[in-house]
Amino acid sequence: MAVTSKGTAAGLVDWRTVERLTALIPAGPSASRSARASSVAVLRRSALEAPAWVARITGLNRAAQQVAETTRVSVVDRAGLVRVSTRALRGLMEQVPAPQASEAVRLVGAAEMAGAMSLLATRLLGQVVPAAGTGGDGDGGRGGEASPHLLLVAPNVLAMRRQLDLDMLDLPAWVCLHEMTHAVQLAAAPWLGPYLSDSMRMVIGAVVEAAYGSA
């Protein structure tokens, strides 16, 4: 279903141009098919094991169990990270009023957005995308209707491991432990996801007002 962006912050960006520009982002380090498959398998196994480690360290057992059972885990390439991140950001921007923009302004917005996504795509190792509606009680109850989405960026993990000559198992384990800790935080404090989304909308609104005035 098509969603109109007119009259919102999303309308300040030409999203088709963003797609064309981000398609030029390098795919990442070259690797054999077996090396890529091995990297993906290690990341998936590390993600599976991470909630138990978080529970052991933090004591947030119920929240960690909720995360282990419900959190969506995707091992993605750089293009996949860009798609998910762009969709999430555009969704937030569509909730922020903004003046209608000329094509020139939308093209500038596209260039800026593509530049930000390029930086994100080549450096981020993992990311938790909060899900609206995450609920619970106490130590992360099970009343929520949605869960965070964990993204693990396989080519970036591989690139960092090679660059720093790190252990094949240790880096994926650390990345997954770090990101799953955020997922457990979101499960243990169900108000946190909506709060972060509201804060991002406020920032976007402030930027729009400073640059273009109120809608």
N, C-alpha and C positions, 0 to 999 in steps of 0.2 A: 504494500500500500504506500503510495507516494505521500510524503509529508512536506507541506509547504514551509519554507524558511523565511518567507517575506515578513518583514516587521519584527524579526528576531535577530539576535547576534549571529546566528548561523547564516543569515542572508548577507552578511558582510564578506562571505567567502565563496569563491567559485569552486565548488567541491569537485567538479569534473576535472578542473585544472590541477587540483590537489592530487587526484588519482593519477593523472598523467605524469606529474613531477615525481611523486613518490615511487612510481614504477621504475625510475632510474636509480634508485638506491641500490648499491652493490649487495649481492646476495650473501656475501660473507666468505670465509676462508674455504679454499677447495679441500675436498676430502673424498675418499673412496666411499662407495655405497655401504660397505661394511662398517667403516668408521662412523658414518652418519647414523647408521642403524644402532650401533653400539652406544653412541652419545645419547640418542633418544631413549634407549632402553634404560640407561643409567639414570637419566633425569626422571623417568617415570617411576622407577624403583625408589629413588630418593624421595620423591613426592609422596609415595605410598608410606614410607617409613617415618617421614618427618613429623606428623601429628603426635605420634607416641613420644618422640623426643621432646617436643614442645610441652606435652603434658607432664613429662618427668621433670623438666626444668622449672616450669612455672606453677605446677599444681592445678592448672585449669583443666581438670580431667574431662568434665562434661562438655566444655566448649571444644576441646581437642577431639573428643569422640564425635561431636556433631560435624566438625570440619572433615574428619576422616570419612564420614559416611555420606556427606552431601556436597562437598566442594567439588566443582568442576575443574579438572586439570587438563590443560592443553599444552603440548609441546609444539611450538610454532617456529616458523622461519621469520625473517625480518618482515616480509610482506604480510604475513599473518598478524604479527604484532601491530603493524600500521593499520590494518583493516579494523581490528578490534578497538584500538585506541582512538582512531578517527571516529568510528561509530559512537563510542562512548562520549567523546568530547562534543561531537555535533549534537547528540541528544541533550546534553546540558545547555549548549548554546541556543537550542531551539526553545528553551524555557526562559530566555532572557530577552526582554523587549529591546529593540534597537531601531534607529531610523533606516529607511530603505536606502540602499547604496547603489551608486553607479557601477557600471561594468568595470571601470578603471579601479575603483576602490575594491571591488570583489576580486580582481586579479592580483592586486597587491596583497590582499588578505590570503589568497591562495598561496602566493609565494612564501609569505611568512609562516603559514601553517605547514607547508611542505618542508620548509627548513627546520622547523621544530620537530616534525615527525622523523626527518632524516637523522637528526641528532639522537632522538629517542631510539630509533630502530637499530642504530649501530653501537649503542652503548649499554642499553638496558639488558640485564641478565634475566630478570624475572619481574613480574608485576601482578599484584592482586587488584582486580577490578571489583569494587564493592557493588553489591546488589541491593537495590532499593527493596524495602520490605523485610529485610533480615530481622528476625525477632528472636525472643527468648526471654529468660528470666534468670536472675541470680548469676550462677556460674556458667551462663550460656545455655539457656533452656532450649527446647526443641520446637518452639512455637512458630519459628520463622517460615515464611513461604518461599524464600529465595536464599541463595547462598552466593558467596563470592566466586569469582572465576579466576583461577590461578593460571597465568601464562608463563611458560618457561621458554626462553629464546635460545634454541639449540646452537645456532651458528655463533652467537655472541659468547656463550659459555665455552664453546670449543676454541674460539679465537683467544679468549683470556687465558685459558689453560695452556695453550701453546705459547703465548707471549710471555707468560710468567713461569713456564715449565712447572705447572702444578700437577698434583696427583689426579689421575683420571676419576677417582671416586670422591676425593675430598671436596673439590670445588662444587660439583653438583649437590653434594650433601649439604654444604654450607648455604648455597643459594636456596635450596628448598626449605631448609630450616629457617632461614631469614624470612622468606615469603610466607611460609605457613604460620609463623609467629604472628604476622599481620592478620592472616585469616582467622586465627584463634582470638585475637583481640577483637575483631569485628563480631565474632560469635558470642564472646563473653560480654561485650557491651553493645547490645543491639541498636542503641541510639547513635553509635559512632558512624555507621555508614551514611545514614541520612544527614548527619551533621556535616560530614565531609562534603557531601554533594551540595548542601546548602551553602557551605563556605565557598566552594568553587563557583557556584552561581553568583554569589556576591562579588567575588573577584572579577568575574567576567563582566558583570554589570558595571562595576566601577571603572574598568578599562574602557568599556563602550561609552560611558558618560563622559569620561575625560577626553576621549578622542573625537566623539561625534556629537555629544550632547544627548539629552534624553529623547526617547522615542516619541 
